[in-house]
Each structure stands twice: as structure tokens, then as C-alpha cells.
């Protein structure tokens, strides 16, 4: 099991170490602890997508978040900013801005789709997407935009009126988009029982007052986000951008910075019986007790020197050894794997379970504490979201930090849109009763079964009145659109389709052509 280490400033470290007033003497060793758990039982019937769409497309799911109203605001500010840039242009100097034409909502959606496609079709520079070199050419991009129009749209892309912006807000350049998207995330999807909160880092090496250095992250330098995900689906429920002392969180006395982040993000979900999974930067006995009093369970790795943590045995533990301690409401675990691991939980019992793996040296089955197994299984939702976005991320190198955050948020909206589409599709497949296939009329708009299954001709079953002379009207001759209709009788049919057909050419046309 891997664990994250994070460098804290002295002020943050002091606030974290003083976040608990629990007495470590309340803890005692145990081997049969059963937690009281949250006072409220979680009701899963209200979870999932809250705005179901009939037969949804991926585009419709995406537009649940990036609404036409939000795109309209972006279009308005982009047009305003383009005019500001034109006014600042020196007289007589020509360039792309001189050819600026007011953008529209439709063009802005096309622009965003183009940027998303660039995350799939990777190239070294933007200009290569319009290259006419046969080795590198991708004509599809030129069919959407000219190179100059795309570059000028990218340059003028803006999200706030500079004249009325609140300059004291470090995120004033992107605040409107951030609020709109995170509000839509919470409005469209209600999470299931298990949630997790973790940090995410967007690469940024330019100058920025709230740029962070986290050596355990892949990028190390960048803009840090606090992210809350639904464990079951991977849906990104909420995002907070870390901006130092001005971070948009409500400060809770006695919980420190990390505890305040947790309480701010969980505020809409308290009192419903959720279970939260966090790493050792957030976990503390005081925070977990505060969550438990709000009918919310919690589990996470924890630092052994947190105030309020019990004093475990001083002896060196062998691999696989475990020690449980409880204080009546929380379970603290010290388990030795490759190193000592400390876990705190308000929802797990003091039991060990098999991992399904075998120790190749001893031949014995490997076992771990239940809380460790659950933590390993459910804590990785934020990292998984980062991994998925990394494959197709549309963020590119830019001189404007707020544009990079915007494209990062667009990637997140695409991820959430795909999750919503999958959820609605699964729901439709589970409850939809397929219609009985029609034997008359025009063919269906999608690919019907007659084009995909295996079909063989056979003779029309004889009737008592006609005997061997039994005939039926050929469907293609009677209703086909490729030639003049005629009432032609045939003694052959397709048994699988229960459809009378002339053996040639109608049988072939009916099973090979969508519009026969």
C-alpha cells in the first residue's frame, strides 16, 4: 500500500498538531471492537443522476455542465476582451485581431470541441494541426476552423469583465466558471455512500502567487486542487482551488486547515450516513469525532503523532502483526507491512480478512485489517480521475494560468459527462422493455437485426387451402424504394425475419441494404 507525504509550512503543521483535545488515556487495547457508526442509515435510493434524459447522447450529458447559459457568458466576455485588445493595438499595426469577427455560442462550442480533439490527436505545436505536409496533415481541423481564427479565439478567450472584477480575489479571472461548473456537478449527481477527498496537482511552472510544490506528485509544481469524488462511480463531486490563506473554505475552530477543507466540501452531505475516506494529511481523532456527531463515518491513514492518538506498544513489530485500540467510538490500528501503518476509523471492526493473495515464501494466505483493505479499495478515486484525464487532457502550454485551469475544468466536465451517460445508459438497459419488432412499414433508423444476424432462405409453409401453391407478397417488391412498387408473389421467405422475399435479388437487398 502506498502513502502520500506532503510538505507542510510551520504554521500549517502547528495548526494540524493542535487540532485535537482528546485524551490519549481514553484508548484501550481491543480485539472485538464494533463501532457505533453514524446515527443515520444511508438511503441509496436518492443517489445517482438527478436529471435523467430520455435516450441521452454524450453531448447532452456534457451540456448538463457546460450549459448554453455559461457558454453565453464566456462568449460575451470573449467579445468584450477582443474589443479591448483592438483598442490597445497601435494604429497602423495589422494582425489577426484586425480580422476579428464577433463569436457566437455555436462557434464557442465548436472551439471547445476542437480543443478536446487536440487532447486525443497529440501534436507538438498548435500550428501542426493545420499543416499541409502529407506526413502530418489532419484535414479535419481545417474543416472546423482556419488556423488564424482558432488562434485569435484562443488569444481572446476570457471569462470576466475586467472593469468590474474583484481584484482581491486571486481567482477572479476564472471564478464565474468555477462556481458554475462545481454547482452543476452537485446539482446533476447525488453521490452514493462512499466519498473520498484528496489532492490533485495541475502542472504549472510559470509565475503564480499560489503555485505549489508537492514532491510526491508527478508534476511537482503547479496549481493544487482539493477534490471530492464519489467512490462507486468516480464522479468528481466538488473542487476547491488552493490559493493559500485566501482559499475558499469555511474555517472550523479546532480542526485546522485540512479539517476545514473536509467540512467545507462535505457540508451538503452531512447527516446522511456517508462514509469518507481520506489520507493522513486530513485524518485526526477530532475531525473524525466531529464527522461522527454529524452522522458521517470516516476512515483513513493517520500520523502516529497526532494529538489524541493512542500510544501503541514500543516494540518493533514483525510483518503482518497488528494492534487494535479503541475509545468507544473510534478504532485506531497499527499494522506492520513493509513499514508501520496507522489507520483511524469510525466504521470498521477490529478484524482481519484474507486479501485473496498467497505469500510465496510461506504458502500462507495474506490477511490485512478490514479498514486497510477498504482504504486501499476506495481511496484511489481522485487519482483514477487524474489518470483518466491525463490520457486525453486538452490543457496545453499557455502564458495565462486561468486558461489552463479552464481547460482542466473542461476535462473534468467531460469525465463527469461520460460517467452520467454511462449511468443513464445502464439504467435504460436495466428497465427498458424492447418493443416487438415490426413486420411492416419502413425500416428503423438504426441498424435493424436483419442487417446483422445470420439469415437463410426457406419455402413459405403450405396452407391447407393452397397446398404446394402457397405464396405470399414479397416485402421488398411491395414496399421498397429503390424501384417501382409491385405486388409480386413469392414462395420463399426468411425464417428468422418471418418475411416473404423473392429469392433474387430481394433476399440479398433486404439483408444487405439499410434502405432497400
PEQUIPE-V387641 format. One record per residue. N is the residue number from 0. SS is DSSP state (helix for helix, strand for strand, loop for the rest). Layout:
<<N | SS> <N | SS>>
This chain:
<<0 | loop> <1 | loop> <2 | loop> <3 | loop> <4 | loop> <5 | loop> <6 | loop> <7 | loop> <8 | loop> <9 | helix> <10 | helix> <11 | helix> <12 | helix> <13 | helix> <14 | helix> <15 | helix> <16 | helix> <17 | loop> <18 | loop> <19 | loop> <20 | loop> <21 | loop> <22 | loop> <23 | helix> <24 | helix> <25 | helix> <26 | loop> <27 | strand> <28 | strand> <29 | loop> <30 | loop> <31 | loop> <32 | loop> <33 | loop> <34 | loop> <35 | loop> <36 | loop> <37 | loop> <38 | loop> <39 | loop> <40 | loop> <41 | loop> <42 | loop> <43 | helix> <44 | helix> <45 | helix> <46 | loop> <47 | strand> <48 | strand> <49 | loop> <50 | loop> <51 | loop> <52 | loop> <53 | loop> <54 | loop> <55 | loop> <56 | loop> <57 | helix> <58 | helix> <59 | helix> <60 | helix> <61 | helix> <62 | loop> <63 | loop> <64 | loop> <65 | loop> <66 | loop> <67 | helix> <68 | helix> <69 | helix> <70 | helix> <71 | helix> <72 | helix> <73 | helix> <74 | helix> <75 | helix> <76 | helix> <77 | helix> <78 | helix> <79 | helix> <80 | helix> <81 | helix> <82 | helix> <83 | helix> <84 | helix> <85 | helix> <86 | helix> <87 | helix> <88 | loop> <89 | loop> <90 | loop> <91 | loop> <92 | loop> <93 | loop> <94 | loop> <95 | helix> <96 | helix> <97 | helix> <98 | helix> <99 | loop> <100 | loop> <101 | loop> <102 | loop> <103 | loop> <104 | helix> <105 | helix> <106 | helix> <107 | helix> <108 | helix> <109 | helix> <110 | helix> <111 | helix> <112 | helix> <113 | helix> <114 | helix> <115 | helix> <116 | helix> <117 | helix> <118 | helix> <119 | helix> <120 | loop> <121 | loop> <122 | loop> <123 | loop> <124 | loop> <125 | helix> <126 | helix> <127 | helix> <128 | helix> <129 | helix> <130 | loop> <131 | loop> <132 | loop> <133 | loop> <134 | loop> <135 | loop> <136 | loop> <137 | loop> <138 | helix> <139 | helix> <140 | helix> <141 | helix> <142 | helix> <143 | helix> <144 | loop> <145 | loop> <146 | helix> <147 | helix> <148 | helix> <149 | helix> <150 | helix> <151 | helix> <152 | helix> <153 | helix> <154 | helix> <155 | helix> <156 | loop> <157 | loop> <158 | loop> <159 | loop> <160 | loop> <161 | loop> <162 | loop> <163 | loop> <164 | loop> <165 | loop> <166 | loop> <167 | loop> <168 | loop> <169 | loop> <170 | loop> <171 | loop> <172 | loop> <173 | loop> <174 | helix> <175 | helix> <176 | helix> <177 | helix> <178 | helix> <179 | helix> <180 | helix> <181 | helix> <182 | helix> <183 | helix> <184 | helix> <185 | helix> <186 | helix> <187 | helix> <188 | strand> <189 | strand> <190 | loop> <191 | loop> <192 | loop> <193 | strand> <194 | strand> <195 | strand> <196 | strand> <197 | strand> <198 | strand> <199 | strand> <200 | strand> <201 | strand> <202 | strand> <203 | loop> <204 | loop> <205 | loop> <206 | loop> <207 | loop> <208 | loop> <209 | loop> <210 | loop> <211 | strand> <212 | strand> <213 | loop> <214 | loop> <215 | loop> <216 | loop> <217 | loop> <218 | loop> <219 | loop> <220 | strand> <221 | strand> <222 | strand> <223 | strand> <224 | strand> <225 | strand> <226 | strand> <227 | strand> <228 | strand> <229 | strand> <230 | loop> <231 | loop> <232 | loop> <233 | loop> <234 | loop> <235 | strand> <236 | strand> <237 | strand> <238 | strand> <239 | strand> <240 | strand> <241 | loop> <242 | loop> <243 | helix> <244 | helix> <245 | helix> <246 | loop> <247 | loop> <248 | loop> <249 | loop> <250 | loop> <251 | loop> <252 | loop> <253 | loop> <254 | loop> <255 | helix> <256 | helix> <257 | helix> <258 | helix> <259 | helix> <260 | helix> <261 | helix> <262 | helix> <263 | helix> <264 | helix> <265 | helix> <266 | helix> <267 | helix> <268 | helix> <269 | loop> <270 | loop> <271 | loop> <272 | loop> <273 | loop> <274 | strand> <275 | strand> <276 | strand> <277 | strand> <278 | loop> <279 | loop> <280 | loop> <281 | loop> <282 | loop> <283 | loop> <284 | helix> <285 | helix> <286 | helix> <287 | helix> <288 | helix> <289 | helix> <290 | helix> <291 | helix> <292 | helix> <293 | loop> <294 | loop> <295 | loop> <296 | strand> <297 | strand> <298 | strand> <299 | strand> <300 | strand> <301 | loop> <302 | loop> <303 | loop> <304 | loop> <305 | loop> <306 | loop> <307 | loop> <308 | loop> <309 | loop> <310 | loop> <311 | loop> <312 | loop> <313 | loop> <314 | loop> <315 | loop> <316 | loop> <317 | loop> <318 | loop> <319 | loop> <320 | loop> <321 | strand> <322 | strand> <323 | strand> <324 | strand> <325 | strand> <326 | loop> <327 | loop> <328 | loop> <329 | loop> <330 | strand> <331 | strand> <332 | strand> <333 | strand> <334 | strand> <335 | strand> <336 | loop> <337 | loop> <338 | loop> <339 | strand> <340 | strand> <341 | strand> <342 | strand> <343 | strand> <344 | strand> <345 | loop> <346 | loop> <347 | loop> <348 | loop> <349 | loop> <350 | loop> <351 | strand> <352 | strand> <353 | strand> <354 | strand> <355 | strand> <356 | strand> <357 | strand> <358 | loop> <359 | loop> <360 | loop> <361 | loop> <362 | loop> <363 | loop> <364 | strand> <365 | strand> <366 | strand> <367 | strand> <368 | strand> <369 | helix> <370 | helix> <371 | helix> <372 | helix> <373 | helix> <374 | helix> <375 | helix> <376 | helix> <377 | helix> <378 | loop> <379 | loop> <380 | helix> <381 | helix> <382 | helix> <383 | helix> <384 | helix> <385 | helix> <386 | helix> <387 | helix> <388 | helix> <389 | helix> <390 | helix> <391 | helix> <392 | loop> <393 | loop> <394 | loop> <395 | loop> <396 | loop> <397 | loop> <398 | loop> <399 | loop> <400 | helix> <401 | helix> <402 | helix> <403 | helix> <404 | helix> <405 | helix> <406 | helix> <407 | helix> <408 | helix> <409 | helix> <410 | helix> <411 | helix> <412 | helix> <413 | helix> <414 | helix> <415 | helix> <416 | helix> <417 | helix> <418 | helix> <419 | helix> <420 | helix> <421 | helix> <422 | helix> <423 | helix> <424 | helix> <425 | helix> <426 | helix> <427 | helix> <428 | helix> <429 | helix> <430 | helix> <431 | loop> <432 | loop> <433 | loop> <434 | loop> <435 | loop> <436 | loop> <437 | loop> <438 | loop> <439 | loop> <440 | loop> <441 | loop> <442 | loop> <443 | loop> <444 | loop> <445 | loop> <446 | loop> <447 | loop> <448 | helix> <449 | helix> <450 | helix> <451 | loop> <452 | loop> <453 | loop> <454 | loop> <455 | loop> <456 | strand> <457 | strand> <458 | strand> <459 | loop> <460 | loop> <461 | loop> <462 | strand> <463 | loop> <464 | loop> <465 | loop> <466 | strand> <467 | loop> <468 | loop> <469 | loop> <470 | loop> <471 | strand> <472 | strand> <473 | loop> <474 | helix> <475 | helix> <476 | helix> <477 | helix> <478 | helix> <479 | loop> <480 | loop> <481 | loop> <482 | loop> <483 | loop> <484 | loop> <485 | loop> <486 | loop> <487 | loop> <488 | strand> <489 | strand> <490 | loop> <491 | strand> <492 | strand> <493 | strand> <494 | loop> <495 | loop> <496 | loop> <497 | loop> <498 | strand> <499 | strand> <500 | loop> <501 | loop> <502 | loop> <503 | loop> <504 | loop> <505 | helix> <506 | helix> <507 | helix> <508 | helix> <509 | helix> <510 | helix> <511 | helix> <512 | loop> <513 | loop> <514 | loop> <515 | loop>>
